[in-house]
Amino acid sequence: MTLKAQARDTIVTIESGSYAGTVVPVAMGSASRKGSRFWRITMRRDGGIVGWNPSRFPIGVALRPDRGISADDSVAFWKILEQMQTDLGARVFAPVTIGKDDDPDDVIIVDTRQMASSEGMTLVTWTSNGLLYDVRVFLRSFEKLRDASVVTHEMMHALGFGHSGDHGSIMNASPSTNRLSPQDVALVQLALSSRAESENIDLWERLALVIERETLPIKH
């Protein structure tokens, strides 16, 4: 299900989670147009949606050690992520522990950093076919680990999603909510379905290449 196949407006019935059974009309073009790029789109001809490989879920999340993050801060942070997962109806995050100097590229690392105005900032990197890796989330202070609006917004960025022009969305540049909306969940559901299909296609392309190489005549 490439972006071209998603060009027309559609109706999404949310499959699970807090909004299970809710029917959401989705304007497909608005999810990726300038100023409302909920979906980040690759430069490939098929316009794939950026994200983690769904087969890799749950994605490891680690709080950077030796930063002074308290146990209470950690509990509050994970309570917010649990609400995200409840709303999505899927386990997308899993706690992992890293060393002081570890820098794995397959784990979302959450840290604090002094910032002049922003409450949080997320840095993401993706491959040419849209696979995420090396994701780093920075919050302005320890207190922000307890702020559901900031944490949910930044962790959605960590899943590959951009901003939304929808005022009811947690991905609005100035969100007025502290949790995912039904529209957010519907767009995530579509993106994960698209990503899963893309990964399946990529897998078969790689397998075909391997078979082609194995069947080439051997020159003696």
PAGU-295839 format. One record per residue (C-alpha): residue number from 0; y, x, z. Coordinates in nm, 4 decimals, decimal comma. Layout:
ATOM   num         yy         xx         zz
ATOM   NUM          Y          X          Z
...
//
This chain:
ATOM   num         yy         xx         zz
ATOM     0     0,0000     0,0000     0,0000
ATOM     1     0,2851     0,2179    -0,1278
ATOM     2     0,6505     0,1383    -0,0784
ATOM     3     0,6686     0,0140    -0,4383
ATOM     4     0,3992    -0,2390    -0,3535
ATOM     5     0,6100    -0,3451    -0,0552
ATOM     6     0,9293    -0,4065    -0,2493
ATOM     7     0,9195    -0,7851    -0,2136
ATOM     8     0,9979    -0,9748     0,1029
ATOM     9     0,6923    -1,0763     0,2985
ATOM    10     0,5677    -1,2616     0,6039
ATOM    11     0,3897    -1,0654     0,8770
ATOM    12     0,1713    -1,2190     1,1446
ATOM    13     0,1632    -0,9773     1,4361
ATOM    14    -0,2006    -0,8976     1,5076
ATOM    15    -0,1966    -0,7934     1,8738
ATOM    16     0,0171    -0,7061     2,1719
ATOM    17     0,2969    -0,8959     2,3444
ATOM    18     0,3895    -1,0842     2,0275
ATOM    19     0,0380    -1,1509     1,8960
ATOM    20     0,0370    -1,4464     1,6573
ATOM    21     0,4135    -1,4366     1,6026
ATOM    22     0,5082    -1,4858     1,2384
ATOM    23     0,7910    -1,2557     1,1304
ATOM    24     0,9720    -1,2714     0,7934
ATOM    25     1,0404    -0,9174     0,6724
ATOM    26     1,2987    -0,8180     0,4117
ATOM    27     1,1158    -0,5139     0,2789
ATOM    28     1,4160    -0,3546     0,1107
ATOM    29     1,6239    -0,3659     0,4277
ATOM    30     1,3705    -0,1488     0,6124
ATOM    31     1,4460     0,1508     0,3933
ATOM    32     1,7948     0,1006     0,2526
ATOM    33     2,0896     0,3218     0,3387
ATOM    34     2,2287     0,2341     0,6805
ATOM    35     1,9061     0,0665     0,7909
ATOM    36     1,6308     0,3218     0,7451
ATOM    37     1,3735     0,1977     0,9909
ATOM    38     1,1168     0,3517     0,7584
ATOM    39     1,1660     0,7133     0,6611
ATOM    40     1,0449     0,7585     0,3049
ATOM    41     0,9002     1,0715     0,1466
ATOM    42     1,0316     1,2148    -0,1795
ATOM    43     0,6975     1,1615    -0,3519
ATOM    44     0,6786     0,9213    -0,6451
ATOM    45     0,4835     0,6670    -0,4409
ATOM    46     0,7519     0,6694    -0,1717
ATOM    47     0,5126     0,6972     0,1227
ATOM    48     0,6256     0,6097     0,4754
ATOM    49     0,6619     0,9023     0,7166
ATOM    50     0,4400     0,8919     1,0253
ATOM    51     0,1421     1,0240     1,2148
ATOM    52    -0,2021     0,9827     1,0686
ATOM    53    -0,3226     0,6612     1,2412
ATOM    54    -0,6692     0,8128     1,2794
ATOM    55    -0,5101     1,0653     1,5180
ATOM    56    -0,3869     0,8042     1,7654
ATOM    57    -0,3305     0,8320     2,0520
ATOM    58    -0,0854     1,1185     2,0016
ATOM    59    -0,0544     1,3608     2,2916
ATOM    60     0,2729     1,3523     2,4856
ATOM    61     0,3691     1,6295     2,7282
ATOM    62     0,6644     1,6621     2,9636
ATOM    63     0,7877     2,0215     2,9479
ATOM    64     0,6806     2,1901     3,2760
ATOM    65     0,9099     2,3922     3,5038
ATOM    66     1,2135     2,1833     3,4150
ATOM    67     1,2402     2,0099     3,7502
ATOM    68     1,1013     1,6776     3,6285
ATOM    69     0,9736     1,4980     3,9379
ATOM    70     0,6528     1,3022     3,9768
ATOM    71     0,8596     0,9840     4,0107
ATOM    72     1,0413     1,0642     3,6854
ATOM    73     0,7065     1,1108     3,5118
ATOM    74     0,5697     0,7819     3,6469
ATOM    75     0,8822     0,5960     3,5314
ATOM    76     0,8643     0,7569     3,1866
ATOM    77     0,4996     0,6599     3,1390
ATOM    78     0,5659     0,3066     3,2610
ATOM    79     0,8126     0,2705     2,9718
ATOM    80     0,5570     0,4049     2,7248
ATOM    81     0,2992     0,1607     2,8605
ATOM    82     0,5401    -0,1237     2,7844
ATOM    83     0,5783     0,0082     2,4296
ATOM    84     0,2021     0,0129     2,3880
ATOM    85     0,1685    -0,3355     2,5344
ATOM    86     0,4257    -0,4649     2,2870
ATOM    87     0,2558    -0,2870     1,9969
ATOM    88    -0,0919    -0,3895     2,1067
ATOM    89    -0,2148    -0,0356     2,0439
ATOM    90    -0,2632     0,2854     2,2382
ATOM    91    -0,0446     0,5310     2,0520
ATOM    92     0,0335     0,7822     2,3290
ATOM    93    -0,1825     0,9851     2,5663
ATOM    94    -0,0614     1,2196     2,8424
ATOM    95    -0,1458     1,5867     2,7974
ATOM    96    -0,0535     1,8989     2,9906
ATOM    97     0,0913     2,2129     2,8356
ATOM    98     0,1783     2,5543     2,9757
ATOM    99     0,5316     2,6760     3,0326
ATOM   100     0,5434     2,8714     2,7058
ATOM   101     0,3110     2,6515     2,4973
ATOM   102     0,4527     2,5052     2,1781
ATOM   103     0,1768     2,3028     2,0049
ATOM   104     0,2783     2,1263     1,6847
ATOM   105     0,0361     1,8356     1,7310
ATOM   106     0,1874     1,7178     2,0609
ATOM   107     0,5132     1,5288     2,1232
ATOM   108     0,6959     1,7483     2,3753
ATOM   109     0,9604     1,5809     2,5929
ATOM   110     1,2306     1,8006     2,7442
ATOM   111     1,5867     1,7833     2,8791
ATOM   112     1,8905     1,9352     2,7135
ATOM   113     2,2618     1,9182     2,7847
ATOM   114     2,4367     1,7077     2,5202
ATOM   115     2,8026     1,6220     2,4848
ATOM   116     2,7671     1,2539     2,4021
ATOM   117     2,4171     1,1517     2,2934
ATOM   118     2,1761     1,0149     2,5520
ATOM   119     1,8819     1,1581     2,3602
ATOM   120     1,7840     1,3453     2,0470
ATOM   121     1,4540     1,3721     1,8611
ATOM   122     1,3661     1,6444     1,6126
ATOM   123     1,0817     1,5713     1,3712
ATOM   124     0,9197     1,7638     1,0889
ATOM   125     0,6923     1,6222     0,8207
ATOM   126     0,4893     1,7460     0,5282
ATOM   127     0,5552     1,6557     0,1640
ATOM   128     0,3182     1,3600     0,1967
ATOM   129     0,4895     1,2344     0,5103
ATOM   130     0,2596     1,3587     0,7871
ATOM   131     0,4470     1,4255     1,1097
ATOM   132     0,4117     1,7417     1,3166
ATOM   133     0,6196     1,9548     1,5554
ATOM   134     0,8002     1,6616     1,7215
ATOM   135     1,0403     1,7373     2,0072
ATOM   136     1,2240     1,4781     2,2179
ATOM   137     1,5271     1,5806     2,4251
ATOM   138     1,6959     1,3630     2,6875
ATOM   139     2,0341     1,4399     2,8361
ATOM   140     1,9195     1,4312     3,1986
ATOM   141     1,6241     1,3603     3,4260
ATOM   142     1,7721     1,0150     3,4906
ATOM   143     1,7231     0,9244     3,1244
ATOM   144     1,3453     0,9513     3,1742
ATOM   145     1,3866     0,6228     3,3639
ATOM   146     1,6062     0,4536     3,1031
ATOM   147     1,3807     0,2202     2,9024
ATOM   148     1,6307     0,1728     2,6207
ATOM   149     1,6808     0,5472     2,5643
ATOM   150     1,3143     0,6437     2,6072
ATOM   151     1,1830     0,3654     2,3810
ATOM   152     1,4411     0,4455     2,1134
ATOM   153     1,3639     0,8191     2,1134
ATOM   154     0,9862     0,7731     2,1278
ATOM   155     1,0073     0,5444     1,8250
ATOM   156     1,1833     0,8316     1,6486
ATOM   157     0,8932     1,0504     1,7658
ATOM   158     0,6572     0,8127     1,5835
ATOM   159     0,8566     0,8689     1,2654
ATOM   160     1,0898     0,5688     1,2601
ATOM   161     1,4623     0,5768     1,1891
ATOM   162     1,7513     0,3491     1,2759
ATOM   163     1,7871    -0,0213     1,2056
ATOM   164     2,0855    -0,2390     1,1210
ATOM   165     1,9230    -0,5274     1,3108
ATOM   166     2,1255    -0,5874     1,6284
ATOM   167     1,8127    -0,7092     1,8080
ATOM   168     1,6197    -0,3926     1,7319
ATOM   169     1,5609    -0,1114     1,9792
ATOM   170     1,6286     0,1161     1,6799
ATOM   171     1,9845    -0,0050     1,6378
ATOM   172     2,2221     0,2901     1,6826
ATOM   173     2,3590     0,1080     1,9890
ATOM   174     2,0645    -0,1015     2,1078
ATOM   175     2,1323    -0,4055     2,3243
ATOM   176     1,7696    -0,4261     2,4397
ATOM   177     1,5274    -0,2029     2,6283
ATOM   178     1,2046    -0,2863     2,4461
ATOM   179     1,0588    -0,3448     2,1009
ATOM   180     1,1450    -0,6691     1,9267
ATOM   181     0,8984    -0,8771     1,7202
ATOM   182     1,0740    -0,7465     1,4057
ATOM   183     1,0239    -0,3875     1,5252
ATOM   184     0,6540    -0,4491     1,5889
ATOM   185     0,6060    -0,6151     1,2491
ATOM   186     0,7626    -0,3162     1,0711
ATOM   187     0,5511    -0,0729     1,2736
ATOM   188     0,2383    -0,2719     1,1862
ATOM   189     0,3237    -0,2550     0,8138
ATOM   190     0,4035     0,1158     0,8338
ATOM   191     0,0761     0,2019     1,0075
ATOM   192    -0,1192     0,0020     0,7499
ATOM   193     0,0598     0,1856     0,4707
ATOM   194     0,0077     0,5238     0,6395
ATOM   195    -0,3640     0,4536     0,6884
ATOM   196    -0,4026     0,3647     0,3228
ATOM   197    -0,2082     0,6731     0,2169
ATOM   198    -0,4294     0,8961     0,4303
ATOM   199    -0,7409     0,7392     0,2799
ATOM   200    -0,6094     0,8066    -0,0708
ATOM   201    -0,5156     1,1640     0,0223
ATOM   202    -0,8600     1,2198     0,1718
ATOM   203    -1,0354     1,1094    -0,1458
ATOM   204    -0,8008     1,3219    -0,3550
ATOM   205    -0,8919     1,6259    -0,1468
ATOM   206    -1,2624     1,5436    -0,1651
ATOM   207    -1,2382     1,5028    -0,5430
ATOM   208    -1,0726     1,8428    -0,5677
ATOM   209    -1,3487     2,0022    -0,3618
ATOM   210    -1,6171     1,8415    -0,5797
ATOM   211    -1,4348     1,9582    -0,8924
ATOM   212    -1,4270     2,3138    -0,7638
ATOM   213    -1,7935     2,3031    -0,6668
ATOM   214    -1,8996     2,1819    -1,0113
ATOM   215    -1,7048     2,4388    -1,2115
ATOM   216    -1,9390     2,6681    -1,4111
ATOM   217    -1,9976     3,0041    -1,2479
ATOM   218    -1,9316     3,3014    -1,4694
ATOM   219    -2,1730     3,5934    -1,4243
//
